[in-house]
Amino acid sequence: FLLTLWCFSALAGEYDSPYGEWHGQTEYQPYIRSVSDPAGHIVTELTINIDQGGKVVGSSTENKCKLLGLAAPGLAAHIVTLNVTFTGCLYPGFNRTYKGHLSVAAKERHAKFTLQAIDMTPGRPGSFNISATMRR
């Protein structure tokens, strides 16, 4: 019984904090003039690392996206707010700065990751959404 309890506690500890490395299948979805753009829509593996100092780095190899930015404590200890910039993406519309959050669900053993950027360029306004359920 004690061994089982120890193992459960050790595994649950992985999901006590939003800091550290996360990975998961991630959906990149662009909307131009409120219409989904199939040229940029992709689901691919994304890995991110959020260090205790707030630096965020990550990459998605299939679409060549790299991200760099900052995390700040959120409204609760299991949430961080994110301000990150994507570069190098094969779909150029994703190369921009996003705001969002990562929220850990310890009991479910995952984190919800969401980012959004809005482009108000005249004639071609759009929104760019990136979301995933991530794990350790």
Disulfide bonds with the S-S distance in Angstrom:
Cys65-Cys89 2.09
